[in-house]
Amino acid sequence: MKIAIVYDVIFPYVIGGMQLRNWEIARRLVRRGHEVTLIGTKAWSGPSTIEKDGVRILGVARQRPLYVNGRRTLVPPIAFAAAAFRSIASAKADVVDVANFPYFPPFTARLATLFNGASFIITWVEVWDQYWCEYLGSAGHLARLLERACARLPAIAVAISTNTAHDLRNIGYTQPIAVIPCGVDIEAVNAVSPATEHSDVLFVGRFIREKGIDLLIDAVTRLASVHPGVRCTIIGDGPEREYVHSEIHRRSVSDRVRLLPFLPLHAQVLSHMKATRVLALPSRREGFGIVALEANACGVPVVTLDHPRNAARNLVQNGKNGLACEPTSDALARALALALEGKAGDGESCRRVAATHDWDAITDEAETFYQSQVSQRPTRSAGPRL
């Protein structure tokens, strides 16, 4: 098969769950004899088309800042959607798989597949719906309409979690939805050694409001009353970095909360996971939560929030590979204390849970799904030349 996977950012140039998912599936499909192209913004120097591990990577627009004042901006996704049209339309692809977010690319991708006859798939990362109004205020109503319009495109739907599939139904999608989750590279995890500096609690992620880092800092402050020697490491970067830094100093916890910058190598992140006792994922919004699986693969339990927009809570089997608690700093502190006391699951049970999501097995699901769509497609007729 010839497969084009479309997302505005590409791993490892921009780190994130969906980028990692696209990359891990793409490189495994290439090993199985398929031709895969990742289409995104150009975040590297040199030619627009490069090849890595057999995967063709195509940069169709220059990368612009994704966030302004902590919020996603409109110009980058619109520019990318416009620039991607010609590349998708002229691709001799059997399958075009485009992420729903940030909404504009699915519309141009749909138009492009009318030219090349490819099976058109939208992979839904998250459904925000009412949350758009919290995120953008009155402008969120327009974003909700755009999201719902995206759900009404004549496309085959994939959701990366049952949470997202449920939310997609709630905004009116009535056709079948395939749930193909994210995974973890067990082999890569096993090859990494623990970092030399150990911690009790670890956070890894993008510094945005929804990740709940403020909740974590408050919880660690409370936790110190029962675990006075507790040490927390926070790794990442993003628009909220200055706020996180100021909160650590405002609460006078710099002696127990260590702030590290973004780590460019994924193995470095895994090494810190192997050197901690519990991973904190206090997100109020997660489309899946790959970091939770990675921690489990390292033998580390996860404490996350039992919040309706947090799909990571569905990965946690309480007391086996972690705990899901109420979305308050007090509840988070109590859950972290239980985890540090060994009541959230042991290393072996964590690794067993992670093994069910190995990327090879996830790629099996994706490959079978793509093949089923290609086999159902009518005989392709030549579209107009561009």
N, C-alpha and C positions, 0 to 999 in steps of 0.2 A: 504493500500500500504506500501511497504518497500522502503524507499528512502535514498540514500546516497548522501550527498552534499559535494563536494570536493573543498577545497580552502586552500592555504598553511598557512594562519593565521586564528585564530578563536577568536571571541568575547567572553568574554571581555578581553582576555589576550593580544590582540593587537586591538586597537581601530581604526575603519575605516568604511567607508560606506558599502562596500561589506560584511565585517564580520558581521556588524549589520543586514544587510538585511538577510543573511543566518540564523542568530540566531532568528530573529523575526518571520520569516516564519516557521522555524523548530519547535519552541516551540508551535506555534499555530496549526501546523499540528498534533503534538503529542496529543494535547487536543482533536482533532477530531478523534482520534483512529488510526492514522498512526504510523508506526515505522520509526524514522528518526535518521540517524547517520551522524554526522559532522566529516569529516576526514581532519586533518590538522597536522601541526607540534606540537610537545609536548612542551608547554610553562608553564607547571605546575609540581610540585613535586608529587611523588607518582606513582600509577599505570598508565600505558599508556591508559587504558580505564576507563573513569569516566562517571557518569550520572548527569545531571543537568536539573531540571524541566522536567524530563522524556525523555530528548534528550540524546542519547548515543554520547559521544565525544571521538574520537579515535586519539591519537597522534602517528604518524607513523615514525617520525624522530625528532631528537632534533632540537630545534629552534636555528638558527644561525643569526648573524647580517644581516639584509636585505639590509642595505645601507653601502657603503664604499665611502667616499668623496662625499656624497650627491647623489650617484647613486645606483640604484638596482644592486646587484651582481648576477653572474651566478650560483655559487655553491649552495646556499640554494634551489632554485627551482628545480635544477637538482637532488639534493639529495632527496628532497621531492617527486618528480615524481617517482624516482626509488623505494623509500620506500613504496609509496602508492599502487604500482601495486598489490602486493599480497593481501592486505586488500580489494581492490576493486574487484579483480577477485574472491576471495573466499566469498564475501558478497552475501547473497541471496536477492539481491535487485531487485525491479521491475524497478526502475529508478536510474540512476547515473547522477547527475547534477554537472558538473565541470566548474569553471570559466575559461574564456579564458586566463586571465593573471595569472601567468607569462609564459604562452605558453607551457612549457614542460609537465605539468600534463595532458592536454587533450590528448596527444599522448599515454601516458601509460594508461590513463583511457579508451581510445578507444580500446586498445589492451585487457585490462582487461574485457571489456564488451563482447568480443568474447567468453570468458570463462563462464560468468554467464548469458548471454542472456538478460541483462537489456536494457531498452531503454536508449540511450545515448544522453544527452543534453549538449550543451555548452552554458553557460550564458555569453554573451559578456558585459563586464563592459565598456570598451573603445576600440576604434580602433585608433592606433597612426599613422600608415603608414609613411608618409613623416616626421612626427615629430620625428621619431626614429633617423633620421640623425641630427636633431638639438640637440637631447638628448645625442647621443653617438658619433657624428662625423662620420667618415668613417665606423666604426663598426656598425652604425645604418642600413646599407644596409643589413647586415646579419639578424638583428632583424626584418626588414621588410619582408624578405623572410620567416622567421619562422612564423610571424603573418599570412601571406598569406597562408602558408602551413596549418596552424591551421584552416583557413577558408575553406579549401578544404577537411577537414576530413568529413567522412560520418556521420554527426551528425545533430540533431535537434537544431535549433538556437533560443535562447532567447536573446533579448536586453533589457537593463534596462532603455533605453530612446530612443525616436525617433531619437535623434541625433546619437546615437550609431548604430541604425538600418540603417540609411542613410549611415554612414561611412562604415558599413559592406558591403553594396551593392557596394560601390565604390571600394572595393578591390576584387570584383569578386564573392561574395556569391550570388547565384541565387535562392536558395530554399526559402520557406516561412520563415518569421521571426516573432516570437511572441514577442510583447513588453509588458513586465511585470515590471512595475516601482518599485521604492523603496517607502517607506511609513514613517509614523510617528505614535508613540504610543500616541494617544490623551489622553487616560486615565492616562498614566504615567505623561504626561505634566501637566494635570489638578491637579494632586496630589502634585506638587512641589510648594513651596513658593519662592518668590523672594529673592535673596541674599541681605544682609544688605548694601553692598557697591554698589552703582549705577554707571552706566557709560552712556555716550551718544552714543558711537560707540563700538561695540564688534566684535572681530574676534575670531573664534574657528577653529582650524585645525592643520594639520601637517606642521611643519616648513620645507618646501621644496620650491625651487625656483618658481615652477609653481603656488603656492598659492598666489603669488603677495603681500606678506607682505611688501616688499620694496615700492611698489606702495601705499599701505595704509599709511605707515609712512609719505611718502612725501605728500599725500593728507591731512592728519591730520595737517601737518605743514602749508599747504595752507589754510585749513579750519579755523585755529585759527585767521586769519585776519578778518573774518566775524563773527566767534563765538569764541571770545577770551577765554571763560571758558570751551571749549570743553574738554571732558575727554574720552580717548579711552583705552579699556582693550583688551589685546591680550593673549589668552589662548592656550597652546599647547606645543609641543616638536617636535624634529626632528633634522636632520643633519644641518639645517641652524640656529639653536638656537643662537650660538655665533655671527653669522652675524647679526641677528635681534637685539640682545642685543647691539652690537657695533653701529648699525645704529641709535638706539634710542639715544645713548649718543653722537654720532657724530653730529646729528642734534639738539642736546640740547633740546629734547622734553620729557625728563624723567619726567618733572613735569606734563605732560598731557597724556603720554602714559605709562600705567602700564602693566608690563609683568608678567604673572602668569605661574606657571609650569603646566604640564599635570595633569588633575584632574581624579583620578581613578574611581570615581563614576559618571555615566551619569547624575544622578539627580543633581549633583553639577553644571554641565555644563548648564542644563536646568534652574537652579536657577539664574545663571548669565544672561541667555537670558531674563528671566522675569524681570531683573533689568536693562535692557538697553533700549535705544530708537530706535536704528537701528542696524541691523547686517550687517557687511561688509563682502562680499565674493568676493574679487578681484582676483579670480582664472583665470588663462589663460587656465586652463585645468581642467574640472570636468566631470566624467562619468555620474553623476546625480546631486549630491548636496543635500544630506539628511539634512544637517545643515540648509538649506534655509527653508525646510518644518518645521523643529523643531522650528525655529524662528517664522515662521508664526503661528504655533500652540500656541506659547506663546503670540501671539498678536503683534508681532514685524515685521515691514517691512524689506525687504532685499534690499541692493544695491549690484549689481553684475556687471560683465563686459559683454558687448555684443561682445563676442569673439567666433569665429566659433568652437573652441574646448571646450567651456564651456557650457555643457548641462544644467547647472543651470539657464541660461538665459531663457530657455523655461518654467521654473516654474513661472517666474515673469510676472504678468499682470500689465504693467506700470501704476502707480497711484492707483492701487488697493491693491497690497500686496508687492510693492517694485518698484525698478527702475533698468533698465539695461542701462549702459552708455558705452561710448567709452573706450577702454583700455588705458587710459592715466591718470596720477595722477591729472591733472587739471580737467578732466571730472569727475573723481571719487570724487574730493572735491566738485564740484558743485552738484553732485547727493546726496552726504551725507548732504549737506546744505539743499537741498530741502526736504529730508527725516526728518531732524531735525525740519523743519518748518511745518511738517504735510502734505506734498504734495506727499507722497509716498504711502498713504493708512492708514486707521485707524485699530485699533485692531480687530474690529469685522469682517471686510472684510478679514483681514489676516487669522483669524481663520476659516472662511468659506472656503477659498482656501485649507488650510491644511486638513480640514475634508474630502475632496475628496480623500485624500491619506492615510486614516487610514489603519494601518497594517492588520486589520481584512479583509477589502475589498481586499487588495493586496493578502492576503493568499487565499481568494476565487478564485482569478484569477489563482494563482499558482496551487492550488489543482485541479481545473477544467482542467488545461492544462496537469498536470501530468496524471490525469485519462484518458484523451483523448489519450495520447501516449501509455499508458498501454493497453487500449482497442484495439488499432490498431496493437499491437505487435503480431507477429506469436506465436503459442504455443511454449513455451520454451523447448529446448532439453538440456539434461545434457551435460555440457562442460567437458573438461578434469579436473581431480582433481589435485590440487597443493599440 
